[in-house]
Amino acid sequence: MMTLTLLPPLAALPEHPVQPLAAEEIAKIVRGIDIPARVEGNWGALTNAASGALVALAERRADRWQPRVVMHEA
């Protein structure tokens, strides 16, 4: 019998910079509200600072992240 190992979603985005988010930033991102970008890159993997879980994939708009794909429920 073969054993399958599931990787976390963040493992599929190795080329994207990671920006950990505080709870108040997560609350904005899951509602589609942009937040300040603190890491470089055109796209960013936004994670929960407390758990490390992927929250969203976001696109840079000037100096802010605009969520494009959200993986976290409000």
N, C-alpha and C positions, 0 to 999 in steps of 0.2 A: 504494500500500500504506500502511495506517495503522500508525503506531508507537504502541504502548501503553507507558505508564510505570507501573510498579508503585510504589506508595507504601509506606513502612514502616507496620506495624500501628499504631504510636503516632499516626500522622496521623489515624486514625479516632476518636481520643479527645481532641479539642482542648479540651473543657470540663473535663477531669479534671486535677487537680494531679499533677505528676510528682515521684516520690521515687526518686532514684538509690540503688541497693543495692550494698553491698560483697559480696564472694564468700561470706562466711559467712551473710549475710542471704538471698542467693539460695538457698543450700543449705537453709535452713529453709523458705522460701516454696514451693519446688517439692515439698516434703514435706507441705505443708498446715499448717505451723506459723506462728502469727502472729508479727509483729515490731512494734517500736515505730513509731508514726506520727510523722513529723517535719514533715509538711506538713498544711495545713488541708484539709477537705473530707470528704464522706460516702463518696466513692469515690476511689480513687487509682490512677494508672498507675505501676506499679513497674518501673523500668528497671535494666539492668546499667550500673553506673557506668563501667565500663571501655569498653564498646562502644556504649552508648546504646540497645541493643536492648530492646524491651518484654519483660518477664519475666512479669508478671501484672497482672490487674485485681483490685483488692482493695477490700473493704468495711471501713469504720471500725467498730470495736467499742471504744468508750470511747477510749483513747489508743493503740490498736493496730490494725494492718492484718491482716485475715483474708483470705487469698487465696480468690477465687471462681472465676476463670478463669486457668489457668496456661498460658503459651505456651512454656515453657522445659523441656527434658528434664532429668531428674535426673542 
